[in-house]
Amino acid sequence: MKMALRGSQASREKSVVIAGAGGNIGSHLVPHLARMPHVGRLTLIDKDVYEARNIYAQDITPRDVGKPKAVVQARRLRRIRPSLRVEAINDAVERVPLGTLRSDVILSCLDSRISRQQLNQFAWRLGIPLIDAGVEAGGLLARVNVYVPGPDTPCLECAWDDRDYDALEQTYPCLGYLDVAATHAPSSLGSLAASLQALECLKLLDGRVDQAAISRQVLLDATHHNQYVTAFRRNPNCRFSSHEVWRIRTLDQSARDLTLSEALGLVRSEDGHSAVLRVEGKPFATRLSCTVCGATRSLVSLECSLRKNQTTCTCGGRMIATGFDILEELSAKVVPQRVLRRSLRSLGLRPGEMFTVSADGKESHYELR
């Protein structure tokens, strides 16, 4: 399979993003990447904090307990290779600005199906190869899947059926969290999956595309000492129906400089009012309700950008946006005039955030500096 990787593979310093960088797979993966001489930058994303029970399944020490996983692994990388540029992000991958994921390869070590689904779509929009790894503790199975975005190439969801979508974690409005089951995988199994993932990453970064498992899954059955390789095809009925890789224009303006009205005007509409703005995978909250006392608070902001003081009620309860208080897109028809005059930053868009403006069948994609 032919694939064009950006830049000179022989001379250009490589950048890699790891989502789920501190878990059963990720904690074993990061040292492998630090020891790849041509990798010059690593971005580590993980929302969790180490707990005492993680010592038995993840590559950490007792002194790491209570600390953010991404921060712990970043410090470890700097000890291995002080010259390596490392960024640690203590947040969920679906919450970070899309521009944060710009790299040569994205590595997914996520437990959550919803997070993996979202990362798959983000990788496609950016046109960045995605290597997804996973384990199944009961059968001692370790696997790696390699995806290269394109209109006719399979994505992660192309192999999903109704049962996979039914198994997506559910959000509980009253509790505000996702029910994600732990893998309970031994450290050795996570290390095996990490090694497979690191080798596939090395092939892509070296330009050895013909040797990489693109559009395939490599599965190792450690119980019965078997290996299986499965090829995937583009599913015309894939629920991620548009496999489009976006053409993204980087704006000169920052999120503080650009108002919502100005952003909507980036794509001209015939009536001047029908343009809509959305941020892929990130809805806007218009009102928060306290789960304890029922108090409400009106606002307009990306839900993922809400600060702790915004989501904490005066009674101490958690404030969340219910389904009726969520907007997938903003337009002059659905928000008041005063909101149109607000900056995109005040609406929760951060540096590196990407947004889409649509009007009269035209659609353009922009990145904020």
N, C-alpha and C positions, 0 to 999 in steps of 0.2 A: 504494500500500500504506500502511495506517495503522500508526503506531507511536507509542507513548507514551514520551517521554524524560523522565527524572526531573527535577523542579525546573523553575524558570523558565528557558527558553532565553535570554531576553533579558537577565536580570540576574545569574544565578548564575555564579560562577567555575567553569570547567570543569577536569576532571582527565583526563589521558591516560596510559596505560601503553604503553610500546614494548618489545616483546620482540625481542631481536636488534638492539639499538640502535646497535651500532657497526660493522655489516657493510657489504656492498656497497650495500644499500638503506638500512639504518638510519642510517648516517653522513650520508647526503644528506637524510634525512627530518627529523632533529631540528632543524636550523635553520629549516625551514618552520614547525614547530610553535611554536618560540620567537617567531616573528613573527606569531602569531595572538593578538591582544590579549586575547581572552576566555579563553585558556588560562592558568590560574593555577598549575597543578601538573603536573609531568611526572615519571614514574617510569621510569627507564632500566634495563633488565635485559639483561645480556650476560655470559656466562661466560668469554669469551676475552680474550687479551692481544694487542696489536698486534704484528705481525711486519713485517720490512722489505719483504716482498713485498706487503703490504697497501697500500703507498703508491700502487701503480698502479691499484687497483680501488676504494679507499675514500677518503672525504674526510678525510684526515689530513695531517700534516706529519712529516718525519723525526724530530723531537724526541718524537713520540708513541710511537715504537717501544719496545716493552718495557713499556708501561703498560697497565693494564686498560681495555678499550674503553669500558665504562660510565662510568668515572671521567673519561676524556679528554673524552667527549661532554658530561658534566655541566659540566665547567669551561668548555667552549665555550659552552654555553647561558647560563651566568652572565655571560659576557663580552658576549653579545648582549643579554640582558635581566637585569640584576642583581636585579630584583624577583621574578623567576620562582622559584617553589619547586621544587627539583629533588632527587630522590633517586636515587642511583646504586647498583645492586645487582650486584656481581660474582659472579654465580651463574647456573646454568641455570634457566630459567623453571619447569621441572617440579619444581624443588626448593624454591622459595620458598613461604612460607605463602600460602594461597589468598586471605586477606584483603588481601595486598599488591596484588592485581590489581583491587581495588575502584576503579572509575573511571567516567567517562562513555563512554569508548571504549577498546578494546584494539587496538593495532596490531601485527601479526605480520610480522616481517622475518626469519624463521627459515629456515635451510638444512635443518635436520633434519626429516624427515617425522614422526618420533616426537614431537619437541617440538611441532610444529604440531598433531598429533593431540591431544596432551595439553592444549595451550592452547585448542583448540576445545572440549573437554569442560569445562575450567575456566570458560570464558566462558559456556557454556550454564548451568552450575550457578549462576553469579552473575547471569545474566540481563543481561549486558553486550554491546552490539554489538561484533563482531569484524571487523576489516578486514585481510585477508591479502593480502600482495603477494609476487610472485616474478618471476624472470627465467629465460630459457633462452638462454645465450650463443650457441650454434651458429646459432640462427635469428633472433637479435636480437629476442627476444620479451619483452615486459614485460606483466604482468597484475596486476589487482587484483580481489579477490572481497570482497563485503560480506555479512555474516551478522547477522541479528537474532534472538536466541534466542526460541523459542516451541515449543509441542508440535507445531505443524503447519508449521513453517518449516524449510527445508533447512539442514543444517549442512555443514561441510567434508567429513565422511565420507559424506554422502548421495550424493556423486558418485563415490566410490571403488568400484573393483571388486577382484577377487582379485589382479590384477596390482599394484595400488597397495599392498595389504597385503603382498604378497610383496616389494615394494621397500622396506619399512620396514627401517631400519638394524638390524643384529644386535648384541647384546651378547655380547662374548667373555669367558666366565667367567675364563679364565686371565689376560686382559689388563685387563679391567675398563673398556673404553671402547666407544664407538659408532663404527662406521665411517661417517662422514659425508663424502660427496663434495663437493669444492669446486665452486662454480659457474663459476669462471674467466670471469666476466662483466666487461666493461669498465666503468669508472666511469660513463660516459655512460648505459649501460643501467640501472644501479642508480639513477641520478639520475632517469631517466624513470619507473621504477616508483615511486620515492619521491614524485614530483610527483603521479602519479595517486592514490596513497594519501592524501597530504595533502589533496587536493581533496575526496575522498570523506569524509574525517574532518571537514573544514570544513562540509560540507553537513549531516552529522549533528549537529554541535555547534550549528549555526545553526538547527536545526529544519526544514531544507529536505529533509524526508524523501522527499517525492515526486520529488525530483531525484536522490536517491542511488541507487546501483546495488544496492539490497537484493535478495538472493537471485539476484544476477547476477554474471557475470564479464565484465570489460572487458579485452580483449586487444589490444595494439598490436603489429603486425608491422612492425618498422622496416626490414626488408630489402625488403619489397614495398610499403610505405606503405599497409598495410591496417589496418582496425579491425574487430574482431568482438565482439559482445555476445551472451553465452549466458545463458539463464535456467535456473535449477535449481528442482526441486520436492522436497518431502519424500519421501524414499525409505522406504517401509514396511519394507524389508529392510535398512535401515542397521544396521551392526554396533554403532553407538552407539545401542542400541535405545531407551533412555529419554531422550527429549529434554526431560525435566522440568527446569524452573527451580526451584531449591530455595527454600523458605522457611527462612531461617536466623535463629536466635535468638542474640543476643550475650549471653554469660554475664557475670555480675558478677565471677566468679572468674578469676584468672590461671592460667596453666599450672602455676605453682608451688603454687597453693592447692588445686587439684583432684586428688584421687587417681584412679587407674584404677577402683577400686571405686565411688567416688562418681559418676564419669562413666557407668559402666555402669548405675547406678541412676537415671539421668535418664529412662530409658524402663523402666517397670515390666514385668517378665515374670512369668508365672504361677508358674513354679517358682523364681524368684529367681536362676537361674543361666544362663539361656539367652540373655541379652543379649550382643551383640557390638559392638565398637567398631572402626571403620575410618577411615582418612584417604584420601580420594579420590586414586587414582593413586600412593599412597606406601606401599609395603609396610614391614613391620617385619622387622629382622634379628634372629635369635636366636643366631647363632654366626658367627664370622668365621674363615676359614682362610687361612693364608699361602700365597701362590702360589710361594714359593721353598722354604721348609723344611717346610711342611705343618703347622706349629703351629696350634692352634685357640684361640679366645677366646670364651667364652659371654657373652651379654648379651641385653637386649631393648631395642631402640631403632628409631625410624624410620631406615631406611637412609640417607635423604637428609640426616639431621642428624648423622651420624657425623663426629667430629672427626679431624683428621690423626693425632693421637697414638693414636686408637683403631684406625685403619686401617693403621698402620705396625707391623710386627713387630719384635721385639727384634733379629732378624737383618738388619733393614733392608728386608725384602720387603714387598710390598703385601698387606694382608689384605682379603678380600672375602667376601660372603655368597653361597653357591651356592644353587641352587634348593631344596634340601632344608632350608635354613636360613632360609627366608623365610616369613613369615606375612602374609596379606592382612588379617587381622582378629584382634583380641584378645578373649578371653572368660575367664570363671572356669574354664571347662572345659579350656583349653589352656595357661594360665600358672600358675605356682605362687602360693601365697597371699602370699608376700613381694612379688611383682610387683604384685599387686592393691593393696598398700598404698603403692606408689610414686606420686609425683606425675606428672602428664602431662608436665611439663617434663623430668623425668629420663628419660622415655621418648622424648624427642626432639621433642615438640610445642612450638612457639614462639608468641609473641604473634602474633595474626592467623591462626593455624592454624585450620582448620575440620575438624570430625570428625562422623561419623555414628554414631548408636547405634540398633541394630535389635533388636526382640524381639517374638515372637508376631505377625509380620506388620506391626508398627508400626515406623515409621522417623522419626527426628527429626535435624535438623542444627543444629550449634552452632558458634559462633565464640568463640575465646578472646581476651580483651582483653590 
